[in-house]
Amino acid sequence: MNLPRITVVTPSLNQAAFIEETLRSVLDQQYPNLEYIVIDGGSTDGTVDIIRRYESRITYWVSESDSGQADAINKGFTAGTGEICAFLNSDDVYEPGALERVAADFGHGDGRGWHAYPVQNFSADGLLDLRLPAGGGDSPANATLEERNRIANELMSWVAGRTALHQPGVFWRREQWDEVAGLDTRYHYAFDRHFFMKLISAGYPLVTHDGPPIARFRVHDDSKTGQYLKGVHVAFFRERMKIADAFVGALPREEQREISRFRVDDDISATWRLFRGGAPRATCFAWLCHIALSRRYALRSRFFWGSVLRFLCGPRPATSASNLDLNGGEG
């Protein structure tokens, strides 16, 4: 059986604590047509020494300065040749048998489709929640796979912020990557979301899957997602807002008229994710002010004014990492 070549790119920068587990999770797949590429941004913490231990099994690797994660990933796929593509960050891992499962799914159904799978969140304390692809948002808790697929293929749902994918569980075709010109290096946090929306806008059908997780996503304080949950900055949300603005014009005119309220609600919900994650009240309030200045509908929203009051003087809701929305930045 001729299995398709799968290119996996791992971008890395100072991840010595985690990268060996990532490398082994890819290489130990024993997938016979794997092209594994590691692009390191010039690590100084021992990461390069770990990569060298596995270089006989890695197709290509380099350690040099770059302009960020998206640039590193683009470099990797420029060097790659696989029919099926994915990137796995240097603190995440694939589950055993993941690549064979992906190859089988790409061999069936629509030859233009790209695929997304469940992802297991975990931390040093153990397993957290299991994330279904495109779950939540517009999808009710008991939505069927067909309903989730339908919603996930509606650009309006993406622009409204009600659809998201967990990046370690997403795979696409080389020709799709080439047609939409890969990742936009202007984005440093939501570049994966922008790429997924480009695929939806270009008419490539997303196929979502149930079943066991295909990958595990590590939640830790030093990751970009960890920083987002702590509310250290609102760069995730600024980029998401900018990306939504860029795609509004691709919607039918009647949907453009409907979208204002949904987009404001998504922006306010992002502030609640910060608040539940422990962000300072001043950070949350500053983000609401930004929403008010950039979204005229916000000042007519009871959700907006209720949130202002809560962030100023209300109690902070109790939460834990297991029920935080980790799809805000696509992981």
Backbone hydrogen bonds, N-H to C=O, Kabsch-Sander energy under -0.5 kcal/mol:
donor,donor_aa,acceptor,acceptor_aa,energy
3,L,1,M,-1.0
6,I,33,N,-2.0
7,T,5,R,-0.5
7,T,84,I,-3.1
8,V,6,I,-0.6
8,V,35,E,-2.2
9,V,86,A,-2.0
10,T,37,I,-2.6
12,S,39,I,-2.1
18,F,15,Q,-1.8
19,I,15,Q,-2.9
21,E,18,F,-0.8
22,T,18,F,-1.4
23,L,19,I,-3.0
24,R,20,E,-2.5
25,S,21,E,-1.9
26,V,22,T,-1.4
27,L,23,L,-2.8
28,D,24,R,-2.8
29,Q,26,V,-1.4
30,Q,27,L,-1.4
34,L,31,Y,-1.0
35,E,6,I,-2.8
36,Y,34,L,-0.5
37,I,8,V,-2.7
37,I,35,E,-0.5
38,V,60,Y,-2.2
39,I,10,T,-2.3
39,I,37,I,-0.5
40,D,38,V,-0.6
40,D,62,V,-3.0
41,G,12,S,-2.8
50,I,46,G,-1.5
51,I,47,T,-2.3
52,R,48,V,-2.4
53,R,49,D,-1.1
54,Y,50,I,-0.6
54,Y,51,I,-1.6
55,E,52,R,-1.0
57,R,54,Y,-2.1
58,I,54,Y,-0.7
59,T,36,Y,-1.3
60,Y,36,Y,-1.5
62,V,38,V,-1.6
64,E,40,D,-2.4
72,A,68,G,-2.1
73,I,69,Q,-2.4
74,N,70,A,-2.4
75,K,71,D,-2.3
76,G,72,A,-1.9
77,F,73,I,-2.1
78,T,74,N,-1.9
79,A,75,K,-1.5
80,G,76,G,-0.7
83,E,5,R,-1.3
84,I,5,R,-2.0
85,C,172,W,-3.2
86,A,7,T,-1.7
88,L,9,V,-2.1
90,S,11,P,-1.0
92,D,89,N,-1.9
93,V,216,R,-2.1
95,E,214,I,-2.4
98,A,95,E,-1.7
101,R,97,G,-1.9
102,V,98,A,-2.1
103,A,99,L,-2.5
104,A,100,E,-2.1
105,D,101,R,-2.0
106,F,102,V,-2.5
107,G,103,A,-1.2
108,H,105,D,-1.2
113,G,110,D,-1.6
114,W,205,P,-2.1
115,H,171,F,-2.1
116,A,207,V,-2.1
117,Y,169,G,-2.1
119,V,131,R,-2.3
120,Q,215,A,-2.6
121,N,119,V,-0.6
121,N,129,D,-2.6
122,F,217,F,-2.5
123,S,126,G,-2.5
126,G,123,S,-1.7
128,L,121,N,-2.9
131,R,119,V,-3.3
131,R,129,D,-0.5
132,L,130,L,-0.6
134,A,164,A,-1.2
135,G,132,L,-1.8
138,D,162,R,-1.4
139,S,136,G,-2.6
143,A,140,P,-2.2
148,R,144,T,-2.3
149,N,145,L,-2.5
150,R,146,E,-2.3
151,I,147,E,-2.4
152,A,148,R,-2.6
153,N,149,N,-1.1
153,N,150,R,-0.7
154,E,151,I,-1.8
155,L,153,N,-0.7
157,S,154,E,-0.7
158,W,154,E,-1.2
159,V,155,L,-2.7
160,A,156,M,-2.4
161,G,158,W,-1.4
162,R,157,S,-2.4
163,T,157,S,-0.7
167,Q,165,L,-0.8
167,Q,330,E,-2.7
169,G,166,H,-2.2
170,V,167,Q,-2.0
171,F,115,H,-2.7
172,W,85,C,-2.1
174,R,83,E,-2.2
176,Q,173,R,-0.5
177,W,173,R,-2.0
178,D,174,R,-2.4
179,E,175,E,-2.2
180,V,176,Q,-2.0
181,A,178,D,-0.9
182,G,177,W,-2.3
185,T,183,L,-0.7
187,Y,184,D,-1.7
194,H,190,A,-2.2
195,F,191,F,-2.0
196,F,192,D,-2.6
197,M,193,R,-2.4
198,K,194,H,-1.9
199,L,195,F,-1.9
200,I,196,F,-2.1
201,S,197,M,-2.8
202,A,198,K,-1.9
203,G,200,I,-1.4
204,Y,199,L,-2.2
207,V,114,W,-3.1
208,T,206,L,-0.6
209,H,116,A,-1.8
214,I,118,P,-2.6
215,A,118,P,-0.7
216,R,93,V,-3.1
217,F,120,Q,-2.6
218,R,216,R,-0.5
219,V,122,F,-3.1
220,H,218,R,-0.6
223,S,220,H,-1.3
227,Q,223,S,-2.3
228,Y,224,K,-2.1
229,L,225,T,-2.5
230,K,226,G,-1.6
231,G,227,Q,-0.6
231,G,228,Y,-0.9
232,V,227,Q,-2.0
238,R,234,V,-2.3
239,E,235,A,-2.4
240,R,236,F,-2.4
241,M,237,F,-2.5
242,K,238,R,-2.3
243,I,239,E,-2.7
244,A,240,R,-2.5
245,D,241,M,-2.3
246,A,242,K,-1.7
247,F,243,I,-1.2
247,F,244,A,-0.7
248,V,244,A,-1.0
249,G,245,D,-0.5
250,A,247,F,-1.4
251,L,248,V,-1.9
255,E,252,P,-0.7
256,Q,252,P,-2.0
257,R,253,R,-1.5
258,E,254,E,-1.0
259,I,255,E,-1.3
262,F,258,E,-0.6
263,R,259,I,-2.3
264,V,260,S,-2.1
265,D,261,R,-2.4
266,D,262,F,-2.1
267,D,263,R,-2.3
268,I,264,V,-2.5
269,S,265,D,-2.6
270,A,266,D,-1.9
271,T,267,D,-1.1
272,W,268,I,-1.6
273,R,269,S,-1.8
274,L,270,A,-1.7
275,F,271,T,-2.4
276,R,272,W,-3.0
277,G,273,R,-1.5
278,G,275,F,-1.3
279,A,274,L,-2.6
284,C,280,P,-1.9
285,F,281,R,-2.9
286,A,282,A,-2.4
287,W,283,T,-1.9
288,L,284,C,-1.9
289,C,285,F,-2.1
290,H,286,A,-1.9
291,I,287,W,-2.2
292,A,288,L,-2.5
293,L,289,C,-1.9
294,S,290,H,-1.6
295,R,291,I,-2.4
298,A,295,R,-1.5
299,L,296,R,-0.9
300,R,297,Y,-2.1
301,S,298,A,-2.0
302,R,300,R,-0.5
305,W,301,S,-1.9
306,G,302,R,-2.6
307,S,303,F,-1.9
308,V,304,F,-2.2
309,L,305,W,-2.0
310,R,306,G,-2.1
311,F,307,S,-2.8
312,L,308,V,-1.7
313,C,309,L,-2.3
314,G,309,L,-0.7
314,G,310,R,-1.6
323,N,320,S,-1.6
324,L,321,A,-0.8
326,L,324,L,-1.1
328,G,325,D,-0.7
330,E,327,N,-1.2
